[in-house]
Amino acid sequence: EAMGSSTKRNKMTFDFSLTGWDKLSKKKAINLIKHLPPTIEGLEILFAPFSAEFIKSIADFVTTASNLKTLQICDTFAGGASGGRDSGILLAKAIRNHSKIERLELMCTDLIGNRNASIWEDALKQNQSLKEVTCYGAALYYEVDLSTYDADTSTVDIV
C-alpha cells in the first residue's frame, strides 16, 4: 500500500528470475503490480511466469499510470491458446488510450500475434504519444513443439 502512494518517478525493474524474486507467488506478484506508484516513468518486467492474471494487472496499471513513458515486458508468457491473445488485447487497449507512453517493448512474449494483430494495429494507430515500438517473438529464443500447432488460435507449445 505504501508503495502505491509513493511519488517515485523513475523506472522500476522486476526480474523474476533473480534469487528471491523467483520464489514470489502469482498472487503476490499481482499485488506488487497493483501497488506500484502511478507516477513512475518506466516499468520493466522480466521472466514473469505468472500467466494471464498478471498481464491483466499490468494492463490495469497502465490505465492508471499518470507518467508512464516506457513499458518493457520480456520473456513473459500469459499462456495457453487464449491467454496470450486475450492478455495482449487488454494490454493493447490500455496502450491505445495512454497519453504519455513513448516506448513499448514486447520481447519474447505471447502478447501479440496474428490472433490479435488487428487490435494491436488499431491501438498503435490511435495512440498519439508512442515514438518507438519494439516487438520480437519468442521463436528467436525458444524451441516450439510444432506438433501442437492449433490452426484456430495460431499457437504452439513452447518446450
Residue pairs with C-beta under 8 A, 6 or more apart in sequence:
1 35
3 35
3 36
3 37
4 34
4 35
4 36
4 37
4 38
5 37
6 37
6 39
7 37
7 39
8 37
8 39
8 40
9 39
9 40
9 41
9 67
10 40
10 41
10 42
11 40
11 41
11 42
11 43
11 44
11 70
12 36
12 40
12 42
12 43
12 44
13 44
13 46
14 21
14 32
14 44
14 45
14 46
14 48
15 21
15 46
15 47
16 22
16 24
16 29
16 45
16 46
16 47
16 48
16 49
16 50
17 46
17 47
17 75
24 32
26 50
26 51
26 53
26 54
29 48
29 50
29 54
30 50
30 53
30 54
30 57
33 54
33 57
33 58
33 60
33 61
34 57
34 60
34 61
36 43
36 61
36 65
38 61
38 64
38 65
38 66
38 67
39 65
39 66
39 67
40 65
40 67
40 68
41 67
41 68
41 69
41 70
42 68
42 69
42 70
42 71
42 72
43 58
43 61
43 65
43 68
43 70
43 71
43 72
44 70
44 72
44 74
45 58
45 72
45 73
45 74
45 76
46 74
46 75
46 76
47 74
47 75
47 76
48 54
48 73
48 75
48 76
49 76
49 77
51 77
51 78
51 79
51 83
52 78
52 79
52 80
52 83
52 84
52 86
52 87
54 76
54 78
55 73
55 76
55 78
55 87
55 88
55 90
55 91
55 111
56 87
56 90
58 71
58 73
58 91
59 87
59 90
59 91
59 93
59 94
60 94
62 68
62 71
62 91
62 94
62 95
62 98
62 101
63 94
63 97
63 98
65 98
66 100
67 100
68 98
68 100
68 101
69 100
69 101
69 102
69 103
70 101
70 102
70 103
70 104
70 105
71 95
71 101
71 103
71 104
71 105
72 103
72 104
72 105
72 107
73 105
73 106
73 107
73 109
73 111
74 105
74 106
74 107
74 108
74 109
75 107
75 108
75 109
75 141
76 108
76 109
76 111
77 83
77 84
77 109
77 110
77 138
77 158
78 84
78 86
78 87
78 88
78 109
78 110
78 111
79 110
80 155
81 150
81 152
81 153
81 155
82 153
83 110
84 109
84 110
84 111
84 113
84 155
85 110
85 113
85 115
85 116
85 153
85 155
86 116
87 111
88 110
88 111
88 112
88 113
88 116
88 119
88 120
89 116
89 119
91 111
92 112
92 116
92 119
92 120
92 122
92 123
93 119
93 123
95 101
95 104
95 123
95 124
95 127
95 130
96 122
96 123
96 124
96 126
96 127
97 126
97 127
98 127
98 129
99 128
99 129
100 129
101 127
101 129
101 130
102 129
102 130
102 131
102 132
103 130
103 131
103 132
103 133
104 130
104 132
104 133
104 134
105 133
105 134
105 135
106 112
106 134
106 135
106 136
107 134
107 135
107 136
108 136
108 137
108 138
108 140
108 141
108 142
109 138
110 138
110 155
112 120
112 135
113 137
113 154
113 155
114 154
115 153
115 154
115 155
124 130
124 133
138 144
138 158
142 158
142 159
143 158
143 159
144 156
144 157
144 158
144 159
145 156
145 157
145 158
145 159
146 156
148 155
148 156
148 157
149 155
149 156
150 156
